[in-house]
Amino acid sequence: MPSRVLYPPTIDSYLPAFQAGPASKCRVYFSLSKFNSISDFSSIHVSVVKQNSGINVVNTKDDVASSRYRATGIILNVKPSTVEGKDNLYYFDILNSDLMSKDNNIGTGYEGWIPGWIYKIQIRLSQKDYSPADGGQAAWINSNSFYFSEWSTVCVTKAIGRMDLIVPPLDFDSTDENNPTSEEKVKTLYISTLDFFGKIISEDTSEVLYQYRLKIYDINDDKLLEDSGDIFASQYQDTNEFRYIGKYEFKNGTRYKLAFSYITNNGFSFTYKTNFEISLVQIDQIDCYAITVDNDIEGILKGLTSKELEEEEGRIGIKLNSINTNPYSGNICIRRASSKDQFKEWVDIKIITVREQIVNNLPLFYDYTIESGVWYKYGVQSINKRGERGILNQSSPLMRNFEYSYLLGENNQQLKLMFNNTMGNYKIQLMESKNETIGGIYPIITRNSALKYKIFPINGLISFWMDENNLFCNKKVIYGNQEIADLYKQTFNPKYSTDGEHQHNEIYTEDTPGWDNHEVSPKYIVSGQTLAQDQYDYIYERDFRQLVLDFLHDGKPKLFKSPTEGNVIVRLTDINCTPNQSLDRMIYEFSSTGNELAENNYNNYLKYKFLVPGTWSSEYSVYETKLGQLQMTFTPDINIFNEIYKKYDSRGENLGGYTKTLRGIHHIKITIEDKPLRVRNSAGELVVGNNFRISGVPNVVTIYDPRGIYEFDNRLTYTKNDELYLLSCAEYEEETDLIKKQKKLIPVKATIDFLYDLQSEVYEAKQIQTRQVKLVIGQIFNEYRNKSQEDGVSIYTDIFRKYFIDWDDSFRKLNSISSIEIEANPYTVFLIQDSSEIKPEQHEINDTGNLKLYELNNIQEIRYLGVRDKNTGEIDYTQPANVLVNYICLIEKGTYKVEGE
């Protein structure tokens, strides 16, 4: 019977995942009942079973040297340790050797923790330690059960395979055994802003990146310079990818320390640390600056914007300016820093991808997310195809003091609260309670939560005059409908005809704005000329008001900006409208309650789309369609499309700093200059004409055109992979029309006219600098479910994706798989193909649960098909299966030659 003194220990129901390996161990934490202390027991008993089968996986061989006895399937004499600084928290380790080895038949062929397996762990306390002198372990357990506590609740954990980290900007790759990982080694980085990106490589495809965090410190005093906060990985298409654009501008010659930590979906955590030094000597610096009205010495912005207009509209205008007037191709990033943190953090405001454009011709850009009374600096930097950022060209500090209050929505839609904007109260909402006691004079006031947000009224008068500069909407937005415009033309202009004639009359002329392009419906041109009452547009007033009400009621967050309250992210509630009766309800006033929704910071500006900076591009191509011509004499072995590509395609070649890539050929016309030949058609009849073979069609007979011109379907576009042959024919005797014999191949002279799509881009050669092939023993575990009855689902694709990386400066890919071992339930069926087989062959798991295929000739496909019913012999294609694949493969990896090295 159990001890009357010891109570079961308390253990978490879930432990973070850990990496399985020869030296791996699982650390388990527990606490004691309040009626026990660590002096009440001597050791711990541990039970470990596989979750999905309930099989005990403890190694039944004793480890006498470590006093760990396991013959009964329970690990005895485990000694706990105290967690420093934590009251009533203890831990112990389950070693790799504590689990079944390959000599114990559980059908795995592996020792210790198995990647992909989920384990259940239970523990109990013991007042006595086992000794071999006490006899057999089973008898000892039975006779000493009085000294044991009850078993704890179940704790679940998962053993995972190897987790690798690749960070190209820091030249770190944990898959490379020669890659330095020491924190003391200082890397030299040629960057001014850290664009931190990379990938987690997991052997177990079900173990994916959940969240990550990056911190940068000053290496001299450990001062924290930047903290990304917790970032969730689900924002990327591949959840194992991560990216963070740094906000700190590095200083030349300064050393920093970086700590990058990540957590997977099952709680596995890892921290990568490195030191680096900044060198700005080899960094690009774009010849471009941010011009505002504050530093516009040459008057570039005259007539475009002014400080008075920007303070009236609550924005800052930025114009890119360069002394270089040649066309530019690349990414230009506009960044911003503020006095709120002493210009410490720089954030992206706008990323512009320029393709063969003059920088000075780029349009004026407005920043609407500024705050009244705050100093700002703007900077411009380049971003190359690899995402590396150049030196930041900074402006002097500038400020705007707003004249009105504003509500900013998504994508820079801003409503100016120009009329009757008042604020009667301003409240900080807290959750507090007041208790008055019988014997006390004063009440007891407690604050029950961390709740703290602002509540204040937001109101104003609605009129289209509040939007003089059309920042909220314009008539083109409301009335730019072609169909409505045509209907109103016919309604208000009887002389307008449906055949498109424009006739002059009292209301319209051909010079009337919006007549031809219908930017504004003629209804509202008419209303302004003939239907106006006291020169006021009731129709536009009504429609503008409706758009404002839709904006207020859309339920989306708004950025409230004012010179007195600053910037506050709010959600509007209690929205009401009151018509002005004295103006015949033409004008409404609205009132609402603004509830602070989130912290006023850059990340929330991005989240709620007040700011959409965009992304940098690795492709600056310019596309154009050109007229091409090819004149030559053709024989049956000449592919016309190949000849066109030879003439116009120069991919990979440097032509004045650019490379030209032919993307498609269409609108093809062939003019035969020689006399047409007699050919035999599909019916076996001799006809006058020429034969073509196009894109795999063996014999296309084109009947003789007296002009000798043949035109192809203009809807079709052909590429380099397509074929077009102009076939020569045998000679014939004219008097008999019978084939005498084929004397020779007759060449045909022709002219090919066509249109071709050409891509021009900045030339950047991608040459391989180093290459090596490495033998790797790998493993992949996943649950597979057939999606196509005949084809199955590809396991080979998962293995390929596991190793495939193609960065701008390095690459890695699967070269070949030479042997595999598959563990799955008996009767599971797979399709496996190597290079010696024409098609995949079926392979079935036998009663051992293992399928071993060694020394194959380059495995090209592994597919899960289904599970065979042992009674009927039919394959159930719908049944999923857990599959563990061990394999030996060759991995090819290397680096591309980087310009300047």
VOGULUM-329899 format. One record per residue (C-alpha): residue in three letters; x, y, z. Coordinates in pm, whole numbers, padded with zeros to 5 digits, always signed. Layout:
<rs>
ALAXYZ;...
</rs>
This chain:
<rs>
MET+00000+00000+00000;PRO+00125+00356-00065;SER+00307+00561+00192;ARG+00102+00764+00435;VAL+00368+01036+00429;LEU+00452+01087+00058;TYR+00202+01253-00174;PRO+00226+01237-00555;PRO+00454+01504-00703;THR+00305+01770-00932;ILE+00426+01760-01291;ASP+00325+01969-01593;SER+00093+01803-01841;TYR+00319+01918-02126;LEU+00693+01972-02166;PRO+00865+02158-02452;ALA+01003+01943-02732;PHE+01374+01857-02730;GLN+01625+01734-02985;ALA+01691+01362-03001;GLY+02052+01251-03045;PRO+02333+01039-02902;ALA+02391+01277-02611;SER+02035+01408-02578;LYS+01841+01417-02256;CYS+01495+01523-02152;ARG+01482+01753-01851;VAL+01165+01712-01646;TYR+01052+01964-01384;PHE+00823+01890-01090;SER+00715+02029-00755;LEU+00609+01873-00425;SER+00289+01877-00232;LYS+00277+02140+00042;PHE+00278+01849+00290;ASN+00617+01722+00167;SER+00970+01853+00138;ILE+01279+01724-00043;SER+01404+01564+00277;ASP+01100+01333+00286;PHE+01222+01113-00001;SER+01547+00970-00135;SER+01493+00926-00510;ILE+01241+00917-00794;HIS+01096+00637-01007;VAL+01032+00722-01371;SER+00804+00556-01628;VAL+00829+00635-02003;VAL+00593+00494-02268;LYS+00522+00572-02633;GLN+00202+00772-02652;ASN+00024+00625-02955;SER+00093+00260-02867;GLY+00132+00260-02487;ILE+00447+00045-02519;ASN+00702+00084-02242;VAL+01024+00217-02400;VAL+01255+00209-02097;ASN+01584+00025-02156;THR+01569-00287-01935;LYS+01948-00303-01907;ASP+02075-00162-01577;ASP+02336+00112-01562;VAL+02513+00003-01247;ALA+02784+00271-01275;SER+02518+00544-01253;SER+02301+00349-01006;ARG+02012+00355-01252;TYR+01827+00024-01239;ARG+01569-00044-01513;ALA+01509-00417-01541;THR+01138-00384-01464;GLY+01081-00107-01720;ILE+01088+00160-01445;ILE+01395+00379-01395;LEU+01489+00356-01024;ASN+01716+00568-00804;VAL+01683+00890-01012;LYS+01821+01180-00807;PRO+01653+01523-00846;SER+01822+01864-00836;THR+01693+02197-00705;VAL+01626+02483-00946;GLU+01822+02782-00815;GLY+01616+03084-00726;LYS+01287+02890-00742;ASP+01102+02768-00437;ASN+00964+02414-00454;LEU+01084+02349-00810;TYR+01305+02050-00892;TYR+01426+01868-01200;PHE+01587+01548-01323;ASP+01710+01421-01660;ILE+01600+01118-01859;LEU+01910+01017-02053;ASN+01929+00878-02405;SER+02066+00554-02262;ASP+01760+00517-02036;LEU+01549+00422-02336;MET+01542+00097-02530;SER+01847+00015-02740;LYS+01858-00179-03066;ASP+01910-00503-02865;ASN+01560-00466-02723;ASN+01308-00560-02988;ILE+01060-00276-03028;GLY+01095-00267-03405;THR+01283+00060-03447;GLY+01645-00033-03490;TYR+01742+00283-03298;GLU+01875+00361-02954;GLY+01737+00621-02720;TRP+01491+00893-02808;ILE+01329+00855-03152;PRO+01269+01177-03351;GLY+00901+01231-03419;TRP+00780+01016-03128;ILE+00562+01152-02852;TYR+00626+01016-02501;LYS+00425+00996-02180;ILE+00621+01038-01857;GLN+00508+00965-01500;ILE+00703+00985-01175;ARG+00665+00889-00811;LEU+00866+00951-00494;SER+01051+00682-00302;GLN+01188+00689+00052;LYS+01431+00404-00023;ASP+01691+00343-00295;TYR+01722+00005-00462;SER+02043-00195-00425;PRO+02136-00520-00603;ALA+02186-00668-00258;ASP+01811-00636-00207;GLY+01746-00909-00467;GLY+01538-00883-00783;GLN+01390-00543-00870;ALA+01035-00671-00922;ALA+01032-00842-00580;TRP+01187-00533-00420;ILE+00919-00305-00568;ASN+00640-00532-00442;SER+00780-00563-00094;ASN+00862-00191-00055;SER+00554-00031-00211;PHE+00472+00116+00133;TYR+00766+00357+00082;PHE+00643+00491-00256;SER+00400+00769-00334;GLU+00123+00731-00589;TRP+00218+00795-00953;SER+00190+01153-01075;THR-00033+01267-01356;VAL+00093+01213-01714;CYS+00339+01454-01873;VAL+00365+01454-02255;THR+00670+01558-02457;LYS+00801+01514-02809;ALA+01147+01418-02932;ILE+01234+01597-03254;GLY+01508+01555-03511;ARG+01790+01791-03586;MET+01703+02161-03613;ASP+01935+02370-03829;LEU+01955+02746-03856;ILE+02061+02935-04169;VAL+02115+03313-04158;PRO+02265+03435-04489;PRO+02323+03800-04380;LEU+02547+03673-04098;ASP+02702+03396-04310;PHE+02582+03137-04059;ASP+02477+02784-04153;SER+02458+02522-03879;THR+02449+02247-04143;ASP+02809+02336-04225;GLU+03036+02169-03971;ASN+03309+02423-04041;ASN+03084+02721-03975;PRO+03203+02909-03664;THR+02945+02923-03385;SER+03157+03072-03112;GLU+03012+03385-02958;GLU+03361+03526-02907;LYS+03440+03531-03279;VAL+03363+03873-03429;LYS+03220+03883-03781;THR+03263+04186-04005;LEU+02937+04295-04167;TYR+02922+04544-04451;ILE+02577+04679-04371;SER+02426+04995-04230;THR+02084+04846-04148;LEU+02027+04484-04052;ASP+01783+04299-04276;PHE+01776+03981-04073;PHE+01631+03684-04260;GLY+01683+03312-04291;LYS+01529+02973-04242;ILE+01486+02694-03989;ILE+01552+02347-04130;SER+01371+02073-03940;GLU+01419+01699-03999;ASP+01066+01651-03870;THR+00844+01841-04115;SER+00567+01864-03852;GLU+00797+02071-03628;VAL+00772+02426-03756;LEU+00875+02772-03644;TYR+00619+02934-03412;GLN+00774+03262-03300;TYR+01110+03436-03280;ARG+01278+03739-03129;LEU+01591+03938-03206;LYS+01792+04162-02971;ILE+02094+04379-03048;TYR+02330+04502-02775;ASP+02624+04735-02754;ILE+02911+04493-02703;ASN+03094+04728-02467;ASP+02830+04786-02200;ASP+02560+04527-02288;LYS+02313+04810-02341;LEU+02005+04691-02528;LEU+01983+04892-02851;GLU+01699+04714-03028;ASP+01440+04454-02940;SER+01208+04316-03206;GLY+00962+04175-02955;ASP+00794+03841-03018;ILE+00720+03792-03388;PHE+00496+03509-03505;ALA+00610+03315-03810;SER+00267+03258-03964;GLN+00293+03580-04168;TYR+00520+03404-04420;GLN+00417+03145-04676;ASP+00678+02906-04542;THR+00640+02907-04164;ASN+01005+02808-04123;GLU+01119+03140-04268;PHE+01183+03449-04061;ARG+01253+03811-04139;TYR+01306+04129-03940;ILE+01414+04467-04073;GLY+01627+04645-03818;LYS+01539+04992-03695;TYR+01882+05079-03557;GLU+02131+05256-03784;PHE+02477+05105-03725;LYS+02788+05314-03682;ASN+03109+05250-03871;GLY+03376+05058-03677;THR+03142+04978-03387;ARG+03095+04629-03243;TYR+02758+04482-03151;LYS+02617+04163-03003;LEU+02316+03985-03149;ALA+02090+03729-02981;PHE+01832+03549-03192;SER+01594+03307-03020;TYR+01314+03101-03163;ILE+01043+02861-03043;THR+00878+02585-03246;ASN+00514+02481-03238;ASN+00592+02212-02981;GLY+00793+02440-02756;PHE+01150+02361-02861;SER+01361+02672-02807;PHE+01706+02775-02923;THR+01916+03091-02899;TYR+02186+03186-03147;LYS+02437+03449-03036;THR+02710+03621-03233;ASN+02924+03932-03225;PHE+02983+04151-03527;GLU+03162+04466-03632;ILE+03032+04719-03884;SER+03236+04842-04179;LEU+03076+05101-04405;VAL+03372+05118-04643;GLN+03229+04880-04904;ILE+02862+04975-04872;ASP+02670+05137-05155;GLN+02546+05491-05105;ILE+02274+05603-05341;ASP+02305+05950-05493;CYS+01958+06046-05378;TYR+01815+06262-05098;ALA+01477+06334-04941;ILE+01363+06687-05027;THR+01093+06855-04817;VAL+00976+07215-04813;ASP+01212+07269-04516;ASN+01529+07195-04717;ASP+01406+07281-05069;ILE+01675+07535-05157;GLU+01624+07508-05534;GLY+01245+07542-05521;ILE+01177+07192-05653;LEU+00851+07165-05457;LYS+00722+07509-05549;GLY+00367+07475-05672;LEU+00342+07114-05547;THR+00317+07164-05172;SER+00391+07413-04896;LYS+00441+07402-04521;GLU+00111+07584-04463;LEU-00080+07335-04678;GLU+00088+07038-04510;GLU+00003+07169-04162;GLU-00354+07221-04276;GLU-00376+06863-04406;GLY-00165+06692-04136;ARG+00106+06546-04354;ILE+00464+06584-04481;GLY+00556+06571-04850;ILE+00880+06401-04955;LYS+01034+06427-05302;LEU+01333+06219-05409;ASN+01606+06423-05572;SER+01933+06325-05737;ILE+02199+06515-05927;ASN+02228+06210-06155;THR+01974+06244-06435;ASN+02042+05906-06595;PRO+01775+05632-06571;TYR+01806+05428-06253;SER+01705+05068-06172;GLY+01685+04946-05814;ASN+01502+04973-05483;ILE+01487+05305-05298;CYS+01367+05305-04938;ILE+01240+05615-04757;ARG+01289+05581-04380;ARG+01188+05792-04081;ALA+01308+05854-03726;SER+01155+06078-03461;SER+01250+06279-03155;LYS+01027+06055-02939;ASP+01323+05816-02902;GLN+01601+06062-02984;PHE+01610+05949-03350;LYS+01727+05604-03244;GLU+01493+05385-03447;TRP+01452+05415-03823;VAL+01141+05263-03980;ASP+01042+05204-04343;ILE+00784+05450-04475;LYS+00795+05373-04847;ILE+00990+05130-05066;ILE+00994+05220-05435;THR+01117+04981-05702;VAL+01253+05188-05990;ARG+01288+05034-06335;GLU+01473+05245-06590;GLN+01335+05572-06454;ILE+01489+05907-06375;VAL+01474+05948-05997;ASN+01377+06315-06017;ASN+01066+06222-06216;LEU+00924+06006-05936;PRO+00604+06153-05786;LEU+00579+06336-05455;PHE+00514+06102-05162;TYR+00316+06205-04851;ASP+00359+06071-04497;TYR+00020+06087-04322;THR+00117+05904-04001;ILE+00318+06188-03849;GLU+00226+06339-03513;SER+00179+06710-03448;GLY+00465+06878-03263;VAL+00712+06590-03311;TRP+01048+06632-03485;TYR+01117+06395-03774;LYS+01417+06301-03984;TYR+01381+06132-04322;GLY+01645+05918-04484;VAL+01696+05749-04819;GLN+01888+05427-04878;SER+01922+05169-05153;ILE+01827+04801-05127;ASN+01998+04562-05367;LYS+01868+04232-05506;ARG+01994+04043-05201;GLY+01810+04274-04965;GLU+02128+04444-04844;ARG+02078+04810-04753;GLY+02314+05092-04835;ILE+02422+05393-04630;LEU+02131+05609-04514;ASN+02130+05967-04645;GLN+01959+06166-04368;SER+01775+06497-04371;SER+01771+06765-04103;PRO+01493+06748-03837;LEU+01157+06902-03932;MET+00819+06943-03763;ARG+00454+07007-03848;ASN+00199+07164-03613;PHE-00150+07059-03721;GLU-00427+07311-03772;TYR-00715+07063-03737;SER-00794+06712-03615;TYR-00807+06412-03852;LEU-00926+06054-03880;LEU-00689+05839-04088;GLY-00810+05507-04227;GLU-00651+05243-04448;ASN-00427+05339-04739;ASN-00401+05711-04654;GLN-00775+05784-04666;GLN-00798+06084-04433;LEU-01104+06274-04311;LYS-01030+06627-04192;LEU-01250+06733-03895;MET-01255+07093-04006;PHE-01589+07216-03867;ASN-01739+07199-03516;ASN-01479+06956-03379;THR-01511+06989-03001;MET-01412+06771-02707;GLY-01614+06794-02386;ASN-01443+06518-02189;TYR-01135+06297-02196;LYS-01121+05986-01980;ILE-00863+05721-01892;GLN-01060+05399-01844;LEU-00940+05185-01550;MET-01097+04885-01376;GLU-01118+04988-01012;SER-01350+04897-00728;LYS-01433+05089-00409;ASN-01526+04910-00087;GLU-01658+05097+00214;THR-01607+04921+00546;ILE-01827+04942+00855;GLY-01549+05021+01098;GLY-01334+05239+00872;ILE-01355+05606+00787;TYR-01206+05579+00439;PRO-01293+05338+00158;ILE-01059+05074+00020;ILE-00993+05124-00352;THR-00837+04846-00555;ARG-00733+04827-00918;ASN-00840+04490-01051;SER-00653+04461-01382;ALA-00399+04622-01613;LEU-00682+04779-01813;LYS-00595+05133-01917;TYR-00720+05307-02231;LYS-00848+05646-02340;ILE-01211+05733-02411;PHE-01306+06066-02565;PRO-01570+06209-02801;ILE-01498+06259-03170;ASN-01746+06477-03356;GLY-01780+06732-03632;LEU-01988+06872-03914;ILE-02002+06677-04242;SER-01964+06875-04563;PHE-01763+06823-04879;TRP-01595+07156-04801;MET-01407+06978-04521;ASP-01219+06788-04795;GLU-01095+07073-05014;ASN-00791+06881-05138;ASN-00974+06553-05200;LEU-00778+06349-04947;PHE-01091+06160-04842;CYS-01253+06115-05183;ASN-01329+06302-05504;LYS-01600+06312-05768;LYS-01412+06068-05985;VAL-01433+05809-05706;ILE-01809+05858-05670;TYR-01917+05924-06027;GLY-01656+05758-06244;ASN-01893+05492-06375;GLN-01904+05468-06755;GLU-02258+05331-06775;ILE-02404+05596-06547;ALA-02219+05867-06736;ASP-02372+05754-07066;LEU-02722+05740-06916;TYR-02698+06094-06784;LYS-02562+06220-07114;GLN-02875+06096-07284;THR-03101+06228-07006;PHE-02963+06580-06983;ASN-02857+06625-07344;PRO-03130+06528-07595;LYS-02892+06588-07884;TYR-02650+06324-07758;SER-02668+06021-07986;THR-02587+05665-07891;ASP-02355+05622-08187;GLY-02098+05835-08008;GLU-02144+06166-08192;HIS-02073+06473-07985;GLN-02289+06772-08082;HIS-02265+07120-07944;ASN-02562+07254-07747;GLU-02635+07489-07458;ILE-02514+07250-07189;TYR-02227+07052-07340;THR-01935+07114-07563;GLU-01666+06872-07662;ASP-01434+07063-07431;THR-01652+06991-07128;PRO-01436+06818-06862;GLY-01507+06447-06837;TRP-01696+06436-07170;ASP-01473+06184-07344;ASN-01300+05997-07063;HIS-01599+05999-06827;GLU-01384+06078-06525;VAL-01687+06259-06382;SER-02043+06175-06473;PRO-02210+06450-06684;LYS-02498+06443-06436;TYR-02288+06641-06195;ILE-02152+06876-06456;VAL-02513+06948-06542;SER-02616+06987-06181;GLY-02349+07246-06131;GLN-02462+07444-06438;THR-02840+07412-06452;LEU-02972+07251-06134;ALA-02776+07441-05871;GLN-02975+07621-05604;ASP-02788+07917-05464;GLN-02480+07776-05635;TYR-02469+07477-05401;ASP-02449+07110-05503;TYR-02704+06916-05295;ILE-02636+06592-05479;TYR-02263+06585-05411;GLU-02325+06694-05051;ARG-02555+06398-04999;ASP-02326+06146-05165;PHE-02018+06278-04984;ARG-02202+06250-04652;GLN-02292+05889-04727;LEU-01926+05804-04791;VAL-01828+05968-04461;LEU-02092+05769-04273;ASP-01973+05449-04438;PHE-01619+05538-04329;LEU-01727+05601-03969;HIS-01938+05283-03949;ASP-01701+05037-04120;GLY-01582+04899-03785;LYS-01215+04936-03874;PRO-00958+05108-03651;LYS-00879+05472-03723;LEU-00580+05688-03638;PHE-00706+06000-03462;LYS-00460+06290-03503;SER-00488+06626-03333;PRO-00253+06903-03219;THR-00370+06866-02856;GLU-00417+06491-02802;GLY-00148+06366-03039;ASN-00195+06038-03228;VAL-00434+05778-03083;ILE-00546+05454-03250;VAL-00920+05434-03188;ARG-01227+05229-03266;LEU-01541+05441-03306;THR-01862+05348-03123;ASP-02195+05520-03049;ILE-02201+05699-03384;ASN-02496+05936-03425;CYS-02597+06195-03684;THR-02803+06511-03640;PRO-02937+06695-03949;ASN-02919+07075-03945;GLN-03285+07176-03978;SER-03209+07541-04056;LEU-03028+07428-04373;ASP-03310+07195-04483;ARG-03110+06890-04360;MET-02850+06945-04627;ILE-02572+06939-04365;TYR-02536+06678-04087;GLU-02332+06676-03769;PHE-02199+06351-03632;SER-02093+06247-03283;SER-01907+05932-03174;THR-01697+05787-02897;GLY-01333+05709-02966;ASN-01201+05409-02769;GLU-00826+05364-02768;LEU-00763+05027-02932;ALA-00386+04976-02940;GLU-00056+05139-02859;ASN+00043+05423-03088;ASN+00350+05269-03256;TYR+00487+05178-03596;ASN+00400+04809-03581;ASN+00033+04890-03522;TYR+00040+05142-03808;LEU+00141+04850-04029;LYS-00111+04615-03871;TYR-00407+04845-03934;LYS-00276+04956-04276;PHE-00241+05323-04190;LEU+00102+05276-04341;VAL+00184+05037-04627;PRO+00554+05074-04715;GLY+00561+04785-04964;THR+00844+04539-05020;TRP+01173+04548-05206;SER+01208+04359-05530;SER+01488+04139-05657;GLU+01379+04198-06013;TYR+01407+04536-06187;SER+01311+04413-06529;VAL+01154+04629-06800;TYR+00919+04454-07041;GLU+00845+04566-07394;THR+00704+04417-07712;LYS+00903+04464-08033;LEU+00869+04383-08401;GLY+01115+04119-08523;GLN+01211+03967-08855;LEU+01418+03668-08961;GLN+01527+03608-09322;MET+01710+03290-09413;THR+01701+02964-09605;PHE+01550+02681-09402;THR+01607+02306-09415;PRO+01403+02048-09219;ASP+01656+02032-08936;ILE+01630+02403-08847;ASN+01395+02505-08564;ILE+01274+02855-08654;PHE+01205+02942-08288;ASN+01564+02854-08195;GLU+01695+03084-08468;ILE+01480+03370-08337;TYR+01612+03314-07986;LYS+01970+03312-08112;LYS+01914+03652-08267;TYR+01721+03833-07993;ASP+01787+03650-07665;SER+02104+03747-07477;ARG+02026+03619-07128;GLY+02338+03593-06915;GLU+02529+03830-07145;ASN+02631+04177-07041;LEU+02511+04428-07300;GLY+02599+04770-07167;GLY+02514+04670-06810;TYR+02191+04493-06907;THR+02086+04146-07012;LYS+01805+04078-07258;THR+01572+03781-07219;LEU+01322+03680-07487;ARG+00999+03574-07313;GLY+00764+03489-07600;ILE+00694+03500-07974;HIS+00351+03571-08120;HIS+00169+03721-08422;ILE+00379+03508-08656;LYS+00362+03557-09033;ILE+00573+03351-09279;THR+00634+03463-09635;ILE+00768+03189-09865;GLU+00988+03343-10132;ASP+01055+03022-10332;LYS+00807+02845-10554;PRO+00578+02626-10338;LEU+00630+02250-10352;ARG+00384+01969-10402;VAL+00318+01783-10079;ARG+00092+01497-09982;ASN-00189+01593-09743;SER-00347+01382-09467;ALA-00579+01218-09724;GLY-00283+01109-09933;GLU-00357+01360-10208;LEU-00089+01567-10373;VAL-00150+01937-10325;VAL+00046+02254-10381;GLY+00174+02404-10056;ASN+00433+02374-09776;ASN+00451+02150-09470;PHE+00507+02287-09118;ARG+00576+02096-08799;ILE+00492+02302-08492;SER+00517+02221-08119;GLY+00514+01845-08156;VAL+00244+01823-08425;PRO+00422+01606-08686;ASN+00274+01723-09013;VAL+00074+02041-09064;VAL-00011+02081-09432;THR-00052+02444-09530;ILE-00235+02477-09864;TYR-00073+02702-10117;ASP-00143+03070-10075;PRO-00091+03256-10406;ARG+00081+03533-10212;GLY+00305+03284-10035;ILE+00202+03426-09694;TYR+00103+03209-09397;GLU-00030+03362-09071;PHE-00053+03177-08741;ASP-00318+03216-08471;ASN-00242+03548-08302;ARG-00383+03424-07972;LEU-00092+03181-07929;THR+00247+03266-07779;TYR+00550+03043-07828;THR+00868+03010-07621;LYS+01210+02853-07659;ASN+01073+02512-07565;ASP+00838+02510-07866;GLU+00921+02396-08218;LEU+00854+02534-08563;TYR+01005+02357-08864;LEU+00945+02448-09229;LEU+00966+02108-09396;SER+01125+02063-09738;CYS+00971+01799-09965;ALA+01082+01547-10225;GLU+01096+01645-10593;TYR+00814+01523-10817;GLU+00782+01457-11191;GLU+00548+01717-11326;GLU+00383+01501-11597;THR+00287+01210-11368;ASP+00246+01372-11027;LEU+00406+01055-10890;ILE+00701+01040-10662;LYS+00999+00931-10862;LYS+01250+00931-10577;GLN+01378+01164-10309;LYS+01682+01315-10470;LYS+01771+01569-10198;LEU+01637+01796-09924;ILE+01512+02109-10085;PRO+01590+02430-09888;VAL+01317+02691-09871;LYS+01384+03064-09856;ALA+01143+03245-09625;THR+01092+03564-09427;ILE+00950+03533-09072;ASP+00779+03842-08927;PHE+00665+03835-08566;LEU+00626+04024-08239;TYR+00842+03927-07944;ASP+00828+04011-07572;LEU+01165+04123-07440;GLN+01273+04152-07077;SER+01560+04390-06998;GLU+01723+04387-06655;VAL+02042+04497-06487;TYR+02312+04239-06553;GLU+02419+04045-06246;ALA+02608+03726-06317;LYS+02539+03431-06086;GLN+02853+03222-06099;ILE+02928+02926-05875;GLN+03239+02988-05668;THR+03258+02668-05461;ARG+03078+02335-05477;GLN+03096+02026-05257;VAL+02898+01702-05223;LYS+02843+01555-04879;LEU+02703+01217-04766;VAL+02419+01271-04519;ILE+02213+01033-04307;GLY+01869+01186-04275;GLN+01525+01121-04140;ILE+01178+01254-04205;PHE+00857+01184-04013;ASN+00506+01289-04104;GLU+00146+01179-04134;TYR+00058+01122-04498;ARG-00287+01114-04653;ASN-00342+01015-05016;LYS-00483+01292-05236;SER-00487+01103-05566;GLN-00576+00733-05576;GLU-00341+00645-05860;ASP-00045+00871-05784;GLY-00040+00892-05404;VAL+00137+01170-05215;SER+00508+01238-05261;ILE+00744+01183-04968;TYR+01040+01250-05197;THR+00917+01610-05244;ASP+00928+01667-04866;ILE+01287+01537-04855;PHE+01383+01758-05151;ARG+01228+02069-04994;LYS+01399+01993-04667;TYR+01741+02055-04818;PHE+01665+02300-05100;ILE+01798+02652-05054;ASP+01888+02897-05329;TRP+02000+03230-05187;ASP+02173+03498-05391;ASP+02513+03398-05254;SER+02477+03027-05175;PHE+02281+02718-05260;ARG+02206+02370-05132;LYS+02005+02090-05290;LEU+01944+01718-05287;ASN+02177+01538-05527;SER+02061+01176-05492;ILE+01918+00920-05247;SER+02099+00585-05240;SER+01913+00385-04971;ILE+01602+00411-04758;GLU+01442+00242-04458;ILE+01072+00303-04398;GLU+00890+00242-04069;ALA+00511+00228-04085;ASN+00220+00004-03986;PRO+00209-00336-04159;TYR+00041-00351-04502;THR+00118+00017-04576;VAL+00184+00047-04951;PHE+00435+00278-05120;LEU+00536+00359-05478;ILE+00915+00371-05513;GLN+01116+00434-05828;ASP+01488+00449-05896;SER+01668+00552-06214;SER+01672+00192-06346;GLU+01291+00168-06348;ILE+01057+00310-06610;LYS+00772+00363-06363;PRO+00730+00341-05982;GLU+00692-00006-05835;GLN+00467-00098-05540;HIS+00636-00191-05211;GLU+00448-00305-04902;ILE+00544-00300-04535;ASN+00547-00652-04388;ASP+00462-00763-04035;THR+00790-00627-03898;GLY+00680-00272-03970;ASN+00997-00210-04171;LEU+01087-00181-04537;LYS+01458-00168-04617;LEU+01588-00085-04965;TYR+01965-00051-04971;GLU+02207+00048-05248;LEU+01949+00156-05499;ASN+02046+00337-05815;ASN+01946+00697-05732;ILE+01591+00693-05591;GLN+01376+00935-05791;GLU+01039+00901-05620;ILE+00885+00780-05293;ARG+00507+00803-05269;TYR+00261+00699-05002;LEU-00028+00510-05164;GLY-00248+00369-04886;VAL-00302+00070-04654;ARG-00399-00274-04785;ASP-00692-00451-04619;LYS-00553-00792-04519;ASN-00897-00949-04554;THR-00999-00820-04896;GLY-00656-00750-05038;GLU-00776-00409-05162;ILE-00582-00088-05094;ASP-00765+00170-04884;TYR-00646+00495-05044;THR-00827+00715-04790;GLN-00653+00586-04478;PRO-00373+00810-04342;ALA-00051+00669-04199;ASN+00239+00786-03983;VAL+00556+00727-04183;LEU+00917+00744-04063;VAL+01176+00739-04344;ASN+01547+00702-04281;TYR+01772+00754-04581;ILE+02126+00805-04701;CYS+02166+01082-04954;LEU+02416+01311-05121;ILE+02370+01683-05061;GLU+02526+01930-05302;LYS+02605+02272-05158;GLY+02817+02567-05254;THR+02846+02941-05293;TYR+02790+03180-05576;LYS+03061+03425-05659;VAL+02965+03761-05512;GLU+03060+04074-05703;GLY+03367+04240-05552;GLU+03515+03927-05401;
</rs>
